[in-house]
Amino acid sequence: MGGDLDERDERDGGGGRPAGSGGKGERMIGIPRAVVERIVDVALAEDLGAGDVTGNLTVDAGRRARAAAVAKSELVVAGLEVFRAAFERLDGGIGVRLVAADSERASPGAVLAVVDGTARAVLAAERTALNFLQRLCGIATLTRRFVDAVPRGLATRILDTRKTTPGLRALERYAVRCGGGLNHRSDLGGGILIKDNHIAACGSVGEAVGRALRGAGPTQRVEVEVTTLEQLDQALAAGAQAVLLDNMTPERVAEAVRRAAGRVVIEVSGGVRLEDVPALARAGADFISAGALTHSAPAADISLEFET
């Protein structure tokens, strides 16, 4: 097998437990706090443009409330600091105590966090906070299922893709890391990946790889997507350093690995389903990338339960 797909993996926190701050620091969960706050502010404004009419009409202004975020299904935790930020950005007087930790597994009935503040404020931020937590826990949970599907003893790693929700990529990539996956390039400037349309516009695999190699920086790896074994041979001959095998069966992946003979990093992608992971890993893939981790992860079942 080849080496690391992208040196950015380790810088982005892939493979390890994501770091978190105490909620008031300069950085949160490995993401600049300002980025998290900007995302949260947009979400709060979307839900509270006209205020919480129901809460203001039915709940006394001074009434205080205490509520717990409770897991309703098996899940992997991700996004607790974002959950906390949603309440704090709305009302600095709300206190949020995190009971669980990101990257942990939680069972039904487990309390993830406890919220304490005025009832009106807690109600106003509830949906925004839960939307973030359910979305990110859902991604982390699905990612963990993909990671766990790699047969024991194999070094194949699970990668995400750029198929993320616009504006939420930083959070969704963090959730992938919470689930044990690695991050692929974060944006178009984060790595050289020659796709089918680049090849179509350039003319051939060999020409595209050659141009990329001539212009690449000293630490940039040139990866090219191939759909046939013939294209793989062209990529190898041109000096590609990594290849992405697109929509290939495990049998073709195994043949590609044999032909590559350790000269390049092998990534497998293209409609990868959870049930495909074991066979693709056994075929010799260094990495399996799946857009489903972010574009198709179901939201985790979590509720905010008020004490009565």
N, C-alpha and C positions, 0 to 999 in steps of 0.2 A: 504494500500500500504506500501511498504518498504521504506527505507531511501535512501541516496545517493548511487549510484552504486560504486563510486570510489572517495576517498578523493582527488585524483589528479585533478578532474574536476575543483575545485575552484583554485587550484594552477596554472592550465593551462589557467585560464581565462574564463572558461565556464560560460555562462549565463550573462556575463557583456560585456560592450563595450570594445574591445581590446585597449590596450594602444599603443600610437605611440610616437616616438621621433620627434625632429625637423629635423631629417635627418643627423645630424652630431654628435649625442650623442653616448654613449657607447652601447646602445641597441636600436633596432628598433622593433616596433610592438610586444613587448614581446618576441622577439627572439634575441639572441646575434647578434650584428652587424656583427661580423666576419663570422657567419653562412650565413647570407644573402649575404654578399660580395662574399663568396666562391661560392655560387650557381650562382650569377649573373656573376661572372668572367668566370665560365665554359660555361655559355650560350653565352656570348659575344665571347669567343674564338671559339665556335662552328660555329658562324655565320660570324666571321671576320678573319678566319684563313688566307685568302689570301688578306684581305683588301676589301674595297668597291670600286671595279673597276669602276662601273657606276658613283658613286658619284664623284670620283676623276677625271674622264674624262669630266664630264658635268658641274660641279659646281666650280666656282672660289674659291681658297683657303681661301680668306678673307671674302667671302660673309657671312653675318649673316642672321639668320632666326628666326622667332617666330612662334610657332605652338601650337595648343590646342588639348588636348585629349578630344574627344566629345562622349558622350553616344549616341548610335543609337537605343537603345531599353530600355525598363524598366529594371532596374537592381539594385542590392545591391552592393555598392562599397566595394572593398577589394583589398589591395596590392598597394596602392598609394606610399608607401615608397619604395617598391621594384621597381616600375616604375621609381621613382626618382633615385634610386641607379644605375639602368642600364645606365642612362645618365652620372651620376657623375663618375662612374667607368671608363667609356670610355674617358671622358674629364672633368676634374675638373672645366673648365671654363663655362660649361653649367649650367644655372640656371633653376631650376624647382620650380614653385610656385603651391602649391596644393590648388585648389579651393574648392573641395569637401572634405569629411572626410570618412574614412573607417566606415562601418556599416550603412551609410546613404543610403536611396533610391534615385535613380536618374532617371529622365524621359528622353525620347529622346530629344536630343538637348542640354542637360546639359553639361557644361564644367567641366571636372574633374580636369584638371591640365593645366598649361601653361608652355611651354618649350622655352628657349631663349639661343641661342649660335651660333657657326659657323654652317652654313648649312650642311657642310660635316659631322660634328660630329653628328648633330641631325639625319641626314639620316642614318648614320651608326648604331646608337643605336636604331632607331625607331622600328624595328621588334622585337628585343629582349625585349624592354620595353613593347610593346603592348602584346606580347605573355604572359608575366607574368600577366599583368593587366587583359587581357581578360579571362585567365584561372581562376584567383582567384576571379574575379567578378562573373564568371559563377558558381563557387562552392558556393559562398555566396548567390547568387540569388536563386539557387535550394534549398539550406538549408533553406532559409527564407520561401519558398513555403511549405516545409515539416513542419516547425514550425507553420506556419499559418494554416495548415490543422488540427492541434490538436483542437478539439472543445473547445470553450470558457468555462472556469471554471474548466477544467481538468488539473491535474498537470503533465501529461506525458511529458517527455523531449525527444528531438531528439539527437541521438548520431551518430558520424561517426564511421568508422572502420579502420583497417590497410590496406585496399585496396586503397592505395595511389600510386602516380607515384613515382617510385624509385628515391631517391635523393631530392624529393620535399615535403616530408611529413610535415616538419615544416611549410612550407608556406601554404599547403593545409589545415592543421588542423587550422591554423590561420584564413583562409577564412571561414571555418565552424563556427568558433566563431563569425566572423563578421555577419554571417547570423542568429545568435541566437541559434545555436546548441552547444552541449557540445562535448568534446573530450573523447573518450574511452581511453584505455591504449595506450601510445605512442609507445611502443615497447614490445618485449616479456618479458622484465624485469620489465615492468610497472604494472603488475598485474597477478593474477592467474586466468586463464580461461581454464578449462578443456574442450576440444573439442572432437568430435566423434572419431578422430583417436587416441587421448590420451586414451580414454576408450577402443578402440579396442586393443591397444598395452598393456594396463594394465590388462584388463580382465573384468571389470564391473564398473558401475557407483559408486557403494558403495566403492569398493576398491580404485578407483582413488581419490574420495573425501576424504576418510580416510587418504591416504598417504599425500595428499596436506595439510589437516588440521594439521597433525602431524609435517609437516615441515614448515608451514607458519609462517611468522613473526607476531609480536603482532598487527601490523596495517594492515596486508594483509587480504583481503577478498577473500574467496574461492568461485568462480563461476563455474558452470558446465552447459554445453550445453546438452539439452535433446530434443529428437524428439518425445517422446510418453509420455502419462500421467503415464504409468507404470514406466518409467525412472524418471519422476518427483517425484513419491512416493519414489523411491530408494534414490534420491538425498536428499529429505527432511529427510528421516530416517537416512541418513549418516551424517547429520548436515551441509549440504551446506548452505552458507550464501546468495547466489544469484543464480538464475537459468536463463539461456538463453533458451527461447522457440523457437526452430528452425522450421520454415516453418509450423506453426500451424495456423489454421483458427481462426477467432475471437471467434467462439463458444468454441473451445478447449482452447483458451487463457482464456476465462471467467471461464471455469471449473478449469483450473490450478490455477487461482487466488483464486477461492473458496477453493481449496484443500490446498493451501499455507497458507491461513488465516492470512496474514500479517507477517508470520515468516521469509520470505526471500524477497529480492528485485527481481522483475520480469522484465526481459528484453525480448523483442521480436525482432527476426531478421530472415533473410532468404528471400531474394528476395522481400523485402518490396518496394512496389510502392507508389507513392504519393497518389493515390486513396484508398490505404489500411489504411492510417493513422487514419482517423476518427474512423473506426470500431475497430481497435486495441486499440486505446486510450480508447474508451468507454468500452472495455472489461476489462480494469483495469491494463494495462501495466504501470509500472513505467517509463520504458525507451523503445524507439523504435530505434534500430540501423539500419542504411541503408548504405551499401557500395556504392550505387548509388550516394550519395552526392559527392564523390570524383572520382569514376571510370567512371561515366556516365554523369557528368555535362557538358552541352554544353557551349562552350566559349561565353562570352558576346560579343555583337556587339559594338565595340569601334574603332574609327578611330583617327588618328593624322592628323589634318588639318592645312596646312601651310597658313599663311597670304600672300597675293599677293600684 
